[in-house]
Amino acid sequence: MLVLVPSFQPDRRLVELVGDLQAHPDTSDILIVNDGSGPDYSALFAAAAAADATVIGYPDNRGKGHALRAGFAWAIANRPGEPVVCADSDGQHAAADIRAVARATALMSAGLVLGTRNFGSPRAQPDAEGIPWRSRLGNRATARLFAWVTGLHLGDTQTGLRGCPAPMLGWLCTVPGERFDYEFRVLLEARRAGWPLVEVPITTVYSQHNESSHFRPIRDSARIYAPLVGHIARSGSGRLLVFGASSFGAFLVDLVLLLHATLGNLLVSVVGARLVSSAANYLVNDRIVFAHGVGRRTTRTSLPRYALLAGVLLGANYGLMWLGTVPLHLPLVLTKLATELGLFAVSYVVQRTLVFMGRRARTTPPTSGPVKDVVARRTDVRVSE
């Protein structure tokens, strides 16, 4: 069993964790990924290496998600066929809980084992006192949103203590996300790919009110919730709803620019406004509405298709605007609204079936594992010492 610890600017608790793990008779190999902590932390990583941990890293901070994928890639290359348990370096995960998750992972042929903390759920262990209110509120809200979106009820969607069987590591390297959002994306993608999710109750530890955490509440929360929005957008009715919101936002940008244009030329005004609104609309549709996967190849394919569609719609937009305002003498705003509603349906169908048709994520694991007829489930597993 390999214990993977991503670490950015740690304190002495990293070295203490290595010592606690090495002190147990069932000693695990420990891999620490230095996520660009800088030269001021070299001594701590050297101390961890002296305690018989393997330390790898890179000079620049790239985020927890990047560090975890680097660790998974190292494990595949250097410990083939060996399960991996991920743990944090800030003292939140006790060595006993790491070993409990390791034992549960060893029993799994495939699937993700989650070390679940108690945030007031009656199903968890009664140790929720002393949890900072923002952590308690944030975890409860995220768990409920996750359940609402996926139908899967998990007690802790933000835990960093996770057991990953060897067949799962290759798939984990394909999940996008560079920072704290990566772990949440793993849960969403695992649900879609059919990997089972198993919960193991662990002790809830918040040392010094979690002051050593590098979690930035606003920025990192936005990164975490963005995959939820994308997940909703990729559902049938949800996608149409978000596409409508995206198109309405582009319409507002287009309308504001058009109304404020004082160029005295309808063609120039329509073209300028449509170029700005189309760029914004493409980014939203590419990143959220039809974002089934990422990659340069799909972007190179979808962008020219979108540009061609935008050009066709631009011509249709101008033709309909001219028809409404010049021969028919209709008000500008009314003509604009009627034109956009008519082109909305055309745009959605063409983008869904042609522009972004190649954006399909691989939802089955690239290595041996649960490929079909496997449904993600919630199971409470208690493993005694």
C-alpha beads as a LAMMPS data file, in Angstrom:
LAMMPS data file: protein, C-alpha beads

385 atoms
384 bonds

1 atom types
1 bond types

-500.0 500.0 xlo xhi
-500.0 500.0 ylo yhi
-500.0 500.0 zlo zhi

Masses

1 110.0

Atoms # bond

1 1 1 0.000 0.000 0.000
2 1 1 1.337 3.418 -0.986
3 1 1 0.319 6.514 1.002
4 1 1 0.288 9.606 -1.227
5 1 1 0.594 12.980 0.517
6 1 1 0.337 16.145 -1.625
7 1 1 1.909 18.996 0.292
8 1 1 2.225 22.750 -0.150
9 1 1 4.168 24.786 2.408
10 1 1 3.757 22.227 5.235
11 1 1 4.737 22.451 8.888
12 1 1 6.178 19.884 11.308
13 1 1 2.973 17.855 11.156
14 1 1 4.088 16.437 7.806
15 1 1 7.170 14.911 9.419
16 1 1 5.107 13.740 12.392
17 1 1 2.653 12.009 10.068
18 1 1 5.506 10.155 8.362
19 1 1 6.823 9.078 11.745
20 1 1 3.404 7.917 12.939
21 1 1 2.881 5.838 9.799
22 1 1 6.376 4.336 9.900
23 1 1 6.035 3.439 13.603
24 1 1 3.246 0.936 12.928
25 1 1 4.232 -2.695 12.280
26 1 1 2.232 -2.628 9.064
27 1 1 4.476 0.031 7.548
28 1 1 3.339 1.628 4.289
29 1 1 5.456 3.208 1.611
30 1 1 4.976 6.977 1.693
31 1 1 5.148 9.270 -1.329
32 1 1 5.157 13.034 -0.747
33 1 1 4.587 15.435 -3.638
34 1 1 6.107 18.862 -2.996
35 1 1 3.647 21.145 -4.805
36 1 1 6.098 23.993 -5.394
37 1 1 6.467 24.980 -1.735
38 1 1 9.675 26.946 -2.316
39 1 1 13.169 26.800 -0.804
40 1 1 11.998 27.856 2.675
41 1 1 10.417 24.429 3.118
42 1 1 13.292 22.319 1.843
43 1 1 14.340 21.340 5.365
44 1 1 10.922 19.904 6.173
45 1 1 10.848 17.801 3.022
46 1 1 14.409 16.687 3.708
47 1 1 13.347 15.619 7.205
48 1 1 10.453 13.633 5.733
49 1 1 12.842 11.963 3.281
50 1 1 15.199 11.157 6.156
51 1 1 12.264 9.410 7.844
52 1 1 12.148 7.045 4.840
53 1 1 9.507 8.813 2.752
54 1 1 9.938 9.290 -1.000
55 1 1 9.745 12.968 -1.980
56 1 1 9.089 14.199 -5.517
57 1 1 7.983 17.607 -6.710
58 1 1 8.342 20.555 -9.062
59 1 1 9.382 24.205 -8.590
60 1 1 6.070 26.031 -9.139
61 1 1 2.821 25.640 -7.187
62 1 1 0.238 24.008 -9.451
63 1 1 -2.461 22.942 -7.025
64 1 1 -3.576 19.863 -5.137
65 1 1 -5.211 18.242 -8.148
66 1 1 -2.006 18.464 -10.160
67 1 1 -0.016 17.063 -7.236
68 1 1 -2.372 14.107 -6.863
69 1 1 -2.169 13.247 -10.555
70 1 1 1.624 13.478 -10.385
71 1 1 1.541 11.019 -7.488
72 1 1 -0.783 8.632 -9.331
73 1 1 1.490 8.706 -12.385
74 1 1 4.511 7.959 -10.163
75 1 1 2.667 5.060 -8.542
76 1 1 1.730 3.567 -11.917
77 1 1 5.343 3.758 -13.070
78 1 1 7.077 2.706 -9.830
79 1 1 4.491 0.663 -7.874
80 1 1 2.438 -1.082 -10.576
81 1 1 -0.562 -2.937 -9.230
82 1 1 -0.344 -1.301 -5.797
83 1 1 -3.299 0.588 -4.239
84 1 1 -2.861 4.208 -3.175
85 1 1 -4.259 6.002 -0.138
86 1 1 -4.322 9.813 -0.387
87 1 1 -3.910 11.823 2.821
88 1 1 -3.395 15.488 3.711
89 1 1 -0.271 16.870 5.356
90 1 1 -1.950 19.397 7.678
91 1 1 -2.744 17.039 10.561
92 1 1 -6.394 16.404 9.648
93 1 1 -5.819 12.699 9.033
94 1 1 -4.638 10.487 11.858
95 1 1 -2.363 7.551 11.077
96 1 1 -4.953 5.136 12.496
97 1 1 -7.607 6.460 10.097
98 1 1 -5.216 6.232 7.162
99 1 1 -4.589 2.578 7.997
100 1 1 -8.347 1.961 8.318
101 1 1 -8.947 3.381 4.854
102 1 1 -5.983 1.335 3.578
103 1 1 -7.498 -1.872 4.899
104 1 1 -10.880 -1.075 3.357
105 1 1 -9.157 -0.284 0.040
106 1 1 -7.348 -3.623 0.117
107 1 1 -10.752 -5.330 0.247
108 1 1 -11.958 -3.454 -2.840
109 1 1 -11.241 -4.818 -6.309
110 1 1 -12.362 -1.495 -7.751
111 1 1 -13.961 1.653 -6.389
112 1 1 -13.134 4.687 -4.300
113 1 1 -12.944 4.526 -0.490
114 1 1 -13.749 7.802 1.280
115 1 1 -12.631 8.597 4.809
116 1 1 -15.800 10.346 5.978
117 1 1 -15.738 12.971 8.724
118 1 1 -18.724 13.819 10.906
119 1 1 -20.378 17.180 10.216
120 1 1 -23.490 16.527 12.245
121 1 1 -24.877 13.578 10.288
122 1 1 -26.553 10.958 12.491
123 1 1 -24.803 8.277 10.428
124 1 1 -21.324 9.481 11.387
125 1 1 -19.278 9.239 14.544
126 1 1 -20.173 11.795 17.265
127 1 1 -17.051 13.971 17.128
128 1 1 -18.322 17.070 15.348
129 1 1 -17.684 19.492 18.226
130 1 1 -15.044 22.126 17.556
131 1 1 -15.510 22.181 13.796
132 1 1 -15.250 25.754 12.425
133 1 1 -18.710 26.957 11.445
134 1 1 -17.693 27.752 7.857
135 1 1 -16.326 24.219 7.415
136 1 1 -19.450 22.655 8.898
137 1 1 -21.775 24.811 6.775
138 1 1 -19.721 24.406 3.621
139 1 1 -19.486 20.640 3.856
140 1 1 -23.178 20.185 4.626
141 1 1 -24.225 22.464 1.768
142 1 1 -21.900 20.748 -0.698
143 1 1 -23.053 17.276 0.351
144 1 1 -26.702 18.239 -0.122
145 1 1 -26.055 19.820 -3.499
146 1 1 -24.121 16.733 -4.553
147 1 1 -27.025 14.521 -3.490
148 1 1 -29.535 16.745 -5.294
149 1 1 -27.542 16.692 -8.525
150 1 1 -26.403 13.046 -8.526
151 1 1 -28.918 11.266 -6.282
152 1 1 -25.991 9.893 -4.259
153 1 1 -25.895 10.714 -0.540
154 1 1 -22.375 11.093 0.867
155 1 1 -21.529 12.267 4.342
156 1 1 -18.360 14.096 3.293
157 1 1 -17.748 15.216 -0.285
158 1 1 -14.593 17.195 0.507
159 1 1 -12.513 14.615 2.321
160 1 1 -8.906 14.318 1.234
161 1 1 -8.478 10.862 2.786
162 1 1 -9.276 8.483 -0.046
163 1 1 -8.323 4.947 -0.965
164 1 1 -7.780 4.196 -4.648
165 1 1 -7.409 0.600 -5.883
166 1 1 -4.697 0.052 -8.480
167 1 1 -7.129 -0.425 -11.424
168 1 1 -8.483 3.068 -10.768
169 1 1 -5.197 5.018 -10.969
170 1 1 -5.033 5.345 -14.748
171 1 1 -8.566 6.716 -14.819
172 1 1 -7.779 9.174 -12.024
173 1 1 -4.997 10.640 -14.169
174 1 1 -7.600 11.606 -16.796
175 1 1 -9.933 13.566 -14.492
176 1 1 -9.495 17.340 -15.048
177 1 1 -8.935 19.934 -12.336
178 1 1 -5.745 21.451 -10.994
179 1 1 -6.601 22.562 -7.468
180 1 1 -9.166 21.713 -4.781
181 1 1 -11.818 21.223 -7.443
182 1 1 -10.087 18.036 -8.621
183 1 1 -11.272 15.912 -5.698
184 1 1 -14.872 17.025 -6.193
185 1 1 -14.647 16.353 -9.913
186 1 1 -13.442 12.833 -9.109
187 1 1 -16.668 12.158 -7.198
188 1 1 -18.841 13.479 -10.027
189 1 1 -16.949 11.597 -12.722
190 1 1 -16.774 8.400 -10.649
191 1 1 -20.545 8.517 -10.290
192 1 1 -20.924 8.785 -14.055
193 1 1 -18.233 6.181 -14.834
194 1 1 -19.734 3.563 -12.535
195 1 1 -17.025 3.343 -9.876
196 1 1 -18.480 2.347 -6.492
197 1 1 -18.049 4.850 -3.625
198 1 1 -17.533 3.418 -0.136
199 1 1 -17.447 5.454 3.084
200 1 1 -15.291 4.675 6.124
201 1 1 -16.010 6.836 9.216
202 1 1 -12.906 8.656 10.494
203 1 1 -12.109 11.119 13.251
204 1 1 -12.878 14.761 12.507
205 1 1 -9.770 16.825 13.275
206 1 1 -9.515 20.597 12.922
207 1 1 -6.280 21.646 14.550
208 1 1 -6.089 25.364 15.462
209 1 1 -9.403 25.968 13.659
210 1 1 -7.813 24.802 10.408
211 1 1 -5.581 27.881 10.207
212 1 1 -2.901 26.013 8.252
213 1 1 -5.286 25.211 5.389
214 1 1 -4.471 26.752 2.013
215 1 1 -8.137 26.671 1.016
216 1 1 -9.284 30.101 -0.229
217 1 1 -13.008 30.297 0.580
218 1 1 -14.232 32.409 -2.347
219 1 1 -11.948 31.379 -5.186
220 1 1 -11.683 27.679 -4.321
221 1 1 -15.394 27.391 -3.494
222 1 1 -16.154 28.767 -6.950
223 1 1 -13.825 26.157 -8.462
224 1 1 -15.543 23.387 -6.491
225 1 1 -19.090 24.396 -7.396
226 1 1 -18.300 24.976 -11.081
227 1 1 -18.280 21.202 -11.839
228 1 1 -21.740 20.954 -10.248
229 1 1 -23.036 23.608 -12.636
230 1 1 -21.425 21.750 -15.502
231 1 1 -22.953 18.476 -14.346
232 1 1 -26.410 20.060 -14.274
233 1 1 -25.793 21.624 -17.671
234 1 1 -24.938 18.247 -19.187
235 1 1 -28.292 16.769 -18.211
236 1 1 -31.071 17.001 -20.813
237 1 1 -33.343 19.680 -19.381
238 1 1 -30.509 21.275 -17.456
239 1 1 -28.438 21.711 -20.587
240 1 1 -31.284 23.469 -22.386
241 1 1 -31.860 25.689 -19.349
242 1 1 -28.200 26.701 -19.055
243 1 1 -27.971 27.132 -22.829
244 1 1 -30.938 29.463 -22.610
245 1 1 -29.280 31.423 -19.811
246 1 1 -26.077 31.613 -21.854
247 1 1 -27.936 32.794 -24.927
248 1 1 -29.935 35.321 -22.900
249 1 1 -26.713 36.688 -21.432
250 1 1 -25.259 37.020 -24.916
251 1 1 -28.489 38.693 -26.023
252 1 1 -28.170 41.280 -23.228
253 1 1 -24.556 41.989 -24.158
254 1 1 -25.554 42.267 -27.791
255 1 1 -28.519 44.547 -27.036
256 1 1 -26.594 46.866 -24.726
257 1 1 -23.793 47.279 -27.238
258 1 1 -26.279 47.808 -30.046
259 1 1 -28.248 50.463 -28.158
260 1 1 -25.057 52.283 -27.187
261 1 1 -23.610 52.185 -30.683
262 1 1 -23.580 55.672 -32.173
263 1 1 -21.873 54.762 -35.416
264 1 1 -24.931 55.583 -37.485
265 1 1 -24.570 52.361 -39.442
266 1 1 -26.855 49.450 -38.662
267 1 1 -24.563 46.859 -40.282
268 1 1 -21.467 47.950 -38.355
269 1 1 -23.412 48.131 -35.099
270 1 1 -24.939 44.672 -35.514
271 1 1 -21.608 43.087 -36.516
272 1 1 -19.648 44.675 -33.659
273 1 1 -22.214 43.755 -31.031
274 1 1 -22.561 40.209 -32.351
275 1 1 -18.772 39.601 -32.372
276 1 1 -18.472 40.458 -28.676
277 1 1 -21.567 38.536 -27.601
278 1 1 -20.626 35.486 -29.709
279 1 1 -17.187 35.285 -28.082
280 1 1 -18.754 35.307 -24.633
281 1 1 -21.404 32.782 -25.671
282 1 1 -18.814 30.376 -27.121
283 1 1 -16.774 30.390 -23.924
284 1 1 -19.818 29.570 -21.780
285 1 1 -21.084 26.848 -24.103
286 1 1 -17.616 25.362 -24.552
287 1 1 -16.705 25.339 -20.855
288 1 1 -20.096 24.531 -19.296
289 1 1 -23.086 23.729 -21.515
290 1 1 -21.476 21.192 -23.863
291 1 1 -18.286 20.549 -21.850
292 1 1 -18.199 16.741 -21.950
293 1 1 -14.461 16.763 -22.239
294 1 1 -11.494 19.000 -22.801
295 1 1 -8.606 18.922 -25.198
296 1 1 -6.934 20.888 -27.950
297 1 1 -8.285 18.651 -30.667
298 1 1 -11.929 19.177 -29.687
299 1 1 -11.403 22.926 -29.268
300 1 1 -9.774 23.177 -32.678
301 1 1 -12.786 21.376 -34.100
302 1 1 -15.546 23.193 -32.254
303 1 1 -14.193 26.734 -32.598
304 1 1 -14.227 26.838 -36.433
305 1 1 -17.660 25.213 -36.462
306 1 1 -18.943 27.770 -33.984
307 1 1 -17.398 30.610 -36.007
308 1 1 -19.114 29.325 -39.147
309 1 1 -22.430 29.025 -37.325
310 1 1 -21.973 32.515 -35.856
311 1 1 -21.359 33.862 -39.349
312 1 1 -24.509 32.228 -40.707
313 1 1 -26.545 33.448 -37.748
314 1 1 -25.037 36.902 -38.152
315 1 1 -26.203 37.036 -41.750
316 1 1 -29.640 35.813 -40.751
317 1 1 -29.681 38.274 -37.862
318 1 1 -28.873 41.216 -40.090
319 1 1 -31.352 40.119 -42.746
320 1 1 -34.173 39.759 -40.250
321 1 1 -33.220 43.022 -38.490
322 1 1 -33.212 44.874 -41.800
323 1 1 -36.518 43.324 -42.794
324 1 1 -38.135 44.305 -39.510
325 1 1 -36.780 47.850 -39.181
326 1 1 -36.636 49.083 -42.789
327 1 1 -39.495 47.665 -44.881
328 1 1 -41.780 46.818 -41.937
329 1 1 -40.827 49.834 -39.741
330 1 1 -40.975 47.782 -36.522
331 1 1 -39.364 49.045 -33.304
332 1 1 -35.692 48.072 -32.953
333 1 1 -36.080 46.274 -29.610
334 1 1 -39.134 44.312 -30.731
335 1 1 -37.390 43.285 -33.944
336 1 1 -34.312 42.256 -31.988
337 1 1 -36.329 40.140 -29.557
338 1 1 -38.267 38.352 -32.306
339 1 1 -35.086 37.706 -34.258
340 1 1 -33.230 36.218 -31.280
341 1 1 -36.126 33.957 -30.299
342 1 1 -36.338 32.593 -33.811
343 1 1 -32.608 31.924 -34.073
344 1 1 -32.380 30.456 -30.563
345 1 1 -33.844 27.074 -31.488
346 1 1 -31.714 26.847 -34.617
347 1 1 -28.557 27.686 -32.681
348 1 1 -29.216 25.111 -29.941
349 1 1 -29.883 22.228 -32.314
350 1 1 -26.859 22.994 -34.495
351 1 1 -24.490 23.429 -31.534
352 1 1 -25.694 20.254 -29.825
353 1 1 -25.586 18.063 -32.930
354 1 1 -22.732 19.565 -34.973
355 1 1 -20.544 22.143 -33.230
356 1 1 -19.831 20.282 -30.000
357 1 1 -20.740 16.785 -31.113
358 1 1 -17.192 15.518 -30.604
359 1 1 -17.003 16.544 -26.978
360 1 1 -17.626 13.242 -25.280
361 1 1 -15.791 12.251 -22.140
362 1 1 -14.576 8.717 -21.639
363 1 1 -16.711 7.546 -18.787
364 1 1 -15.378 4.000 -18.669
365 1 1 -12.055 3.439 -16.901
366 1 1 -8.991 3.054 -19.142
367 1 1 -7.725 0.224 -16.971
368 1 1 -9.437 -2.896 -15.747
369 1 1 -12.368 -2.082 -13.530
370 1 1 -16.117 -1.663 -13.462
371 1 1 -16.994 -0.910 -17.042
372 1 1 -20.653 -1.876 -17.206
373 1 1 -23.576 -2.848 -15.021
374 1 1 -22.013 -1.140 -11.995
375 1 1 -23.984 1.490 -10.099
376 1 1 -22.331 3.910 -7.692
377 1 1 -23.551 3.238 -4.204
378 1 1 -23.209 4.504 -0.675
379 1 1 -22.021 1.948 1.847
380 1 1 -21.003 2.582 5.446
381 1 1 -17.985 0.409 6.228
382 1 1 -16.542 0.287 9.711
383 1 1 -13.076 -1.204 10.050
384 1 1 -11.760 -1.824 13.531
385 1 1 -8.124 -1.591 14.588

Bonds

1 1 1 2
2 1 2 3
3 1 3 4
4 1 4 5
5 1 5 6
6 1 6 7
7 1 7 8
8 1 8 9
9 1 9 10
10 1 10 11
11 1 11 12
12 1 12 13
13 1 13 14
14 1 14 15
15 1 15 16
16 1 16 17
17 1 17 18
18 1 18 19
19 1 19 20
20 1 20 21
21 1 21 22
22 1 22 23
23 1 23 24
24 1 24 25
25 1 25 26
26 1 26 27
27 1 27 28
28 1 28 29
29 1 29 30
30 1 30 31
31 1 31 32
32 1 32 33
33 1 33 34
34 1 34 35
35 1 35 36
36 1 36 37
37 1 37 38
38 1 38 39
39 1 39 40
40 1 40 41
41 1 41 42
42 1 42 43
43 1 43 44
44 1 44 45
45 1 45 46
46 1 46 47
47 1 47 48
48 1 48 49
49 1 49 50
50 1 50 51
51 1 51 52
52 1 52 53
53 1 53 54
54 1 54 55
55 1 55 56
56 1 56 57
57 1 57 58
58 1 58 59
59 1 59 60
60 1 60 61
61 1 61 62
62 1 62 63
63 1 63 64
64 1 64 65
65 1 65 66
66 1 66 67
67 1 67 68
68 1 68 69
69 1 69 70
70 1 70 71
71 1 71 72
72 1 72 73
73 1 73 74
74 1 74 75
75 1 75 76
76 1 76 77
77 1 77 78
78 1 78 79
79 1 79 80
80 1 80 81
81 1 81 82
82 1 82 83
83 1 83 84
84 1 84 85
85 1 85 86
86 1 86 87
87 1 87 88
88 1 88 89
89 1 89 90
90 1 90 91
91 1 91 92
92 1 92 93
93 1 93 94
94 1 94 95
95 1 95 96
96 1 96 97
97 1 97 98
98 1 98 99
99 1 99 100
100 1 100 101
101 1 101 102
102 1 102 103
103 1 103 104
104 1 104 105
105 1 105 106
106 1 106 107
107 1 107 108
108 1 108 109
109 1 109 110
110 1 110 111
111 1 111 112
112 1 112 113
113 1 113 114
114 1 114 115
115 1 115 116
116 1 116 117
117 1 117 118
118 1 118 119
119 1 119 120
120 1 120 121
121 1 121 122
122 1 122 123
123 1 123 124
124 1 124 125
125 1 125 126
126 1 126 127
127 1 127 128
128 1 128 129
129 1 129 130
130 1 130 131
131 1 131 132
132 1 132 133
133 1 133 134
134 1 134 135
135 1 135 136
136 1 136 137
137 1 137 138
138 1 138 139
139 1 139 140
140 1 140 141
141 1 141 142
142 1 142 143
143 1 143 144
144 1 144 145
145 1 145 146
146 1 146 147
147 1 147 148
148 1 148 149
149 1 149 150
150 1 150 151
151 1 151 152
152 1 152 153
153 1 153 154
154 1 154 155
155 1 155 156
156 1 156 157
157 1 157 158
158 1 158 159
159 1 159 160
160 1 160 161
161 1 161 162
162 1 162 163
163 1 163 164
164 1 164 165
165 1 165 166
166 1 166 167
167 1 167 168
168 1 168 169
169 1 169 170
170 1 170 171
171 1 171 172
172 1 172 173
173 1 173 174
174 1 174 175
175 1 175 176
176 1 176 177
177 1 177 178
178 1 178 179
179 1 179 180
180 1 180 181
181 1 181 182
182 1 182 183
183 1 183 184
184 1 184 185
185 1 185 186
186 1 186 187
187 1 187 188
188 1 188 189
189 1 189 190
190 1 190 191
191 1 191 192
192 1 192 193
193 1 193 194
194 1 194 195
195 1 195 196
196 1 196 197
197 1 197 198
198 1 198 199
199 1 199 200
200 1 200 201
201 1 201 202
202 1 202 203
203 1 203 204
204 1 204 205
205 1 205 206
206 1 206 207
207 1 207 208
208 1 208 209
209 1 209 210
210 1 210 211
211 1 211 212
212 1 212 213
213 1 213 214
214 1 214 215
215 1 215 216
216 1 216 217
217 1 217 218
218 1 218 219
219 1 219 220
220 1 220 221
221 1 221 222
222 1 222 223
223 1 223 224
224 1 224 225
225 1 225 226
226 1 226 227
227 1 227 228
228 1 228 229
229 1 229 230
230 1 230 231
231 1 231 232
232 1 232 233
233 1 233 234
234 1 234 235
235 1 235 236
236 1 236 237
237 1 237 238
238 1 238 239
239 1 239 240
240 1 240 241
241 1 241 242
242 1 242 243
243 1 243 244
244 1 244 245
245 1 245 246
246 1 246 247
247 1 247 248
248 1 248 249
249 1 249 250
250 1 250 251
251 1 251 252
252 1 252 253
253 1 253 254
254 1 254 255
255 1 255 256
256 1 256 257
257 1 257 258
258 1 258 259
259 1 259 260
260 1 260 261
261 1 261 262
262 1 262 263
263 1 263 264
264 1 264 265
265 1 265 266
266 1 266 267
267 1 267 268
268 1 268 269
269 1 269 270
270 1 270 271
271 1 271 272
272 1 272 273
273 1 273 274
274 1 274 275
275 1 275 276
276 1 276 277
277 1 277 278
278 1 278 279
279 1 279 280
280 1 280 281
281 1 281 282
282 1 282 283
283 1 283 284
284 1 284 285
285 1 285 286
286 1 286 287
287 1 287 288
288 1 288 289
289 1 289 290
290 1 290 291
291 1 291 292
292 1 292 293
293 1 293 294
294 1 294 295
295 1 295 296
296 1 296 297
297 1 297 298
298 1 298 299
299 1 299 300
300 1 300 301
301 1 301 302
302 1 302 303
303 1 303 304
304 1 304 305
305 1 305 306
306 1 306 307
307 1 307 308
308 1 308 309
309 1 309 310
310 1 310 311
311 1 311 312
312 1 312 313
313 1 313 314
314 1 314 315
315 1 315 316
316 1 316 317
317 1 317 318
318 1 318 319
319 1 319 320
320 1 320 321
321 1 321 322
322 1 322 323
323 1 323 324
324 1 324 325
325 1 325 326
326 1 326 327
327 1 327 328
328 1 328 329
329 1 329 330
330 1 330 331
331 1 331 332
332 1 332 333
333 1 333 334
334 1 334 335
335 1 335 336
336 1 336 337
337 1 337 338
338 1 338 339
339 1 339 340
340 1 340 341
341 1 341 342
342 1 342 343
343 1 343 344
344 1 344 345
345 1 345 346
346 1 346 347
347 1 347 348
348 1 348 349
349 1 349 350
350 1 350 351
351 1 351 352
352 1 352 353
353 1 353 354
354 1 354 355
355 1 355 356
356 1 356 357
357 1 357 358
358 1 358 359
359 1 359 360
360 1 360 361
361 1 361 362
362 1 362 363
363 1 363 364
364 1 364 365
365 1 365 366
366 1 366 367
367 1 367 368
368 1 368 369
369 1 369 370
370 1 370 371
371 1 371 372
372 1 372 373
373 1 373 374
374 1 374 375
375 1 375 376
376 1 376 377
377 1 377 378
378 1 378 379
379 1 379 380
380 1 380 381
381 1 381 382
382 1 382 383
383 1 383 384
384 1 384 385
